[in-house]
Amino acid sequence: MGGTASRGIGKQSFALHHDVMSDSLNAFSLAIGLLASDPTVNPGEWRDYVWTAQPIGTCLQDGRCPVTRTRWDWKRDQRVEIRIAPGSKGITVTNRLINNDPSDDDDVCVTVLFRDKAGKSITVFHENRHAFPRTDTATTSVVRKAALKSITSIAVGTKQCRRGAHEDDDVYRRAQKRTR
């Protein structure tokens, strides 16, 4: 009987140790990503994102916009590619999630701030999507037509949305209201 009790405690201790290690690894991964985050981005309410700022010059007028590449998980081969292009109904945003990890799946938040010369957000794109192991998927959305000539840069923010599929939906709604 004593052996059974100690084995049960050992399993609980292992589970607790595993949870602590997992939380520590997640915090370490976030810290590495945040250190790589572009300090020129003022994200406001968008918390725990890693930001990549990309000047776009006049690409929304001439249609030759650069692809922005970043990651959502800094310890695995899990990447994001953002392509933007002008369209008749607005700005077309293609959000590609590339998950080369064989076993890890995540909810991924991707936010694009379309900014003017002063760094103020003119319009915003946000998507929270699930990335299954070993998948390469893309979605295309149209962001409302804003003052295209005023947009001089984009800031792409990514993170694992650990609170699920609707994390940051409220932040997105508030950002949309501010940029109308």
Residue pairs with C-beta under 8 A, 6 or more apart in sequence:
25 75
26 162
29 73
29 74
29 75
30 48
30 159
32 74
32 75
33 50
33 71
33 74
33 159
34 48
34 50
36 50
36 74
37 49
37 50
37 51
37 52
38 51
38 52
38 53
38 155
40 53
40 119
41 51
41 53
41 113
41 119
41 155
41 157
42 119
43 49
43 51
43 113
43 155
43 157
44 121
44 175
45 171
45 174
45 175
46 111
46 157
46 168
46 171
48 159
49 109
49 111
49 157
49 158
49 159
50 70
50 71
50 74
50 157
50 158
50 159
51 155
51 156
51 157
52 68
52 70
52 155
52 156
52 157
53 153
53 154
53 155
54 66
54 68
54 153
54 154
54 155
54 156
55 152
55 153
56 65
56 66
56 84
56 151
56 152
56 153
56 154
57 152
59 65
59 66
59 84
60 84
60 86
60 91
60 148
60 149
60 151
61 86
61 148
61 149
63 85
63 86
65 83
65 84
65 85
67 81
67 82
67 83
68 81
68 82
68 154
68 156
69 79
69 80
69 81
69 82
70 79
70 80
70 82
70 156
70 158
71 78
71 79
71 80
71 158
72 78
72 79
72 80
72 97
72 106
72 108
72 109
72 110
72 131
72 158
72 159
72 160
73 101
73 104
73 106
73 160
76 100
76 101
76 104
77 98
77 99
77 100
77 101
78 97
78 98
78 99
78 100
78 101
78 104
78 106
78 108
78 131
79 97
79 98
79 100
80 95
80 96
80 97
80 98
80 108
80 110
80 156
80 158
81 94
81 95
81 96
81 98
82 93
82 94
82 95
82 96
82 110
82 112
82 154
82 156
83 93
83 94
83 96
84 91
84 92
84 93
84 94
84 112
84 154
85 91
85 92
85 94
86 92
86 148
87 142
89 142
89 145
90 142
90 143
90 144
90 145
90 146
91 114
91 123
91 125
91 142
91 143
91 144
91 145
91 146
91 148
92 140
92 141
92 142
92 143
93 112
93 125
93 140
93 141
93 142
93 143
94 138
94 139
94 140
95 110
95 125
95 127
95 129
95 138
95 139
95 140
95 141
96 136
96 137
96 138
97 108
97 110
97 129
97 131
97 135
97 136
97 137
97 138
98 135
98 136
99 105
99 106
99 131
99 132
99 133
99 134
99 135
99 136
100 134
101 133
101 134
102 133
102 134
103 133
104 133
105 130
105 131
105 132
105 133
106 130
106 131
106 160
106 161
107 128
107 129
107 130
107 131
107 160
107 161
107 162
107 164
107 165
107 167
108 128
108 129
108 130
108 131
108 158
108 159
108 160
108 161
109 126
109 127
109 128
109 157
109 158
109 159
109 160
109 161
109 167
109 168
110 125
110 126
110 127
110 128
110 129
110 156
110 157
110 158
111 124
111 125
111 126
111 156
111 157
111 158
111 168
111 172
112 124
112 125
112 126
112 143
112 154
112 155
112 156
112 157
113 121
113 124
113 154
113 155
113 157
114 121
114 122
114 123
114 124
114 125
114 143
114 146
114 151
114 154
115 121
115 122
115 151
115 152
115 153
115 154
115 155
116 122
116 147
116 150
116 151
116 152
117 150
117 152
119 153
121 175
121 178
121 179
122 146
122 147
122 150
122 151
122 179
123 143
123 144
123 146
123 151
123 179
124 143
124 172
124 175
124 176
124 179
125 141
125 143
126 168
126 171
126 172
126 175
127 139
127 141
128 161
128 165
128 166
128 167
128 168
128 169
129 137
129 139
130 165
131 137
146 179
161 167
161 168
